[in-house]
């Protein structure tokens, strides 16, 4: 990664570290009612530096060009993905539900000099990626946890042999049904990598047969 990208990531990681009270305040609302996306509008819901570097390294080493991300937030993970896409001649299609967050993320992409490698879609991911026309070699799941499974099933026709799906925040309750699916389906080979934030699941689509 060049200095411009590194400087942007350094700033964003520092801001994310200082932003923990906003995240906990948003999460605290779930004590009284179901959590809403708007509760987290000011919160950095970001991958760690270690996770980001692993995503970058994996994409570059495997040469993945067709990259999709669910959950932009303020764009930290997207910048790692796009930096890798730049290296391999690929592109990132990313998604964000909240327009305010999407606009801040867009400014961060410009600061990093990566805007040409990113297409951000704003709105409900089940609509913005519905009838997605292209193949997917790499999918990052880091948005609303209850949508991990329905989104994966919706995008399965776009997967190719050895498409890699990376799911974050395994410790959160909404991820359980997704993990049960990919760990027990013959279509997938799945394993947990590390323990940060409950672990990250690396899942390969090994059986393109869609019987």
C-alpha angles and dihedrals in degrees: 000000000000125000094260092058093043092051092051092049092048091054093046095047090050091050091048091053091053091045098067094107090058090051093049091046090054093047092048090068088070088073090074104030142355112299116256127205089240089062088069098044093116097037127102104227095185142159115247120253089254092053092046093052090049091053091048093048093046094052094046094047094047095039095230110179104169103067128173127185129193109203119029099177104168092339108258096129091040091057091055090049093046093047087056092044089054090055095051100034095254139125138229124227106197133179136211128178098203117066092207092058092043092055093050089048090051091055089051090052090053091049090053091048092237103110093111090061095052133072111187119201117199124210140035107350092219087063102034092052096035110126090007103189104207137072118259122219098170129027125184116199110199105132135083103349098218089062096056093092101040090046093049091050091047092051097042093099087061095054121104128201108299096009105168119226116192117195121192133202098034091173093068117099097234092063095062098085091048091052092049089054100049095038093053102036119096087219091072144051110203137182138167117246116202129329103257109134091356094314138291121258119219109198126181122203099226103166116057089179102113099195 
